[in-house]
Amino acid sequence: MVRRLQLWRTALGLVAWLGLMVTYNAVVSADDAKALADERLNQSWSSVLVLVCTFPVVVGAFAAAALPRLRRLYLRRALRSLGAVVAIMASMGTSALAFAPELAGFRDIIGLPGKIALGALCLWSVVFALYGIGLSLVHVFRTADIHDVVPPILAGVLVWEMALLDMITGAYPQVPAGARAAFVLGAPLTVTALSWWEMRRLRRHHGLTVRAALGR
């Protein structure tokens, strides 16, 4: 039920963003639509980068607060989530091999067969990265493998960081102040509400709490 509501919230958030952009950006051409798609992809990638930076802080604090026997267990489990982080970063880095001007010499050395293989690898990596970005944001880098209470905590921290980043950078400058504030704050408020509800269901139906997870 929680996962279904999260998917609905994500879908409604995307519809709200699209409506906001169409209303205030006056999309009238294919170039405008492409610019919107690129902007959304950049926002999703920024979320992944912020999540990559937030992940070790939140997980590290969670493990540090746990009892020693649990701390070692959580740190071992965190390697699975770290593998997801490395996979996303590696897939995005593959594009540099195919397109970066600094690596033109490398592409000349491998010749035409190597370039064909590199192009196929790059195409696969782009598809993998796009799919992985979505999965990473939905499943918060598989942090449920560490403990079930970690994803809602990490998701809540991430959305407030993104909202703060939007306010600092002045995102959506073309949108009136009232609509911009409602849109920027809508994401963290709804995600926080869902995270709180998920924690509440974990406690009620499974007896899982942060305090119990830390062994306190």
Secondary structure by P-SEA (a helix, b strand, c coil): caaaaaaaaaaaaaaaaaaaaaaccccccaaaaaaaaaaaaaaaaaaaaaaaaaaaaaaaaaaaaccaaaaaaaaaaaaaaaaaaaaaaaaaacccccccccaaaaaaaacaaaaaaaaaaaaaaaaaaaaaaaaaaaccccccccccaaaaaaaaaaaaaaaaaaaaacccccccaaaaaaaaaaaaaaaaaaaaaaaaaaaacccccccccccc
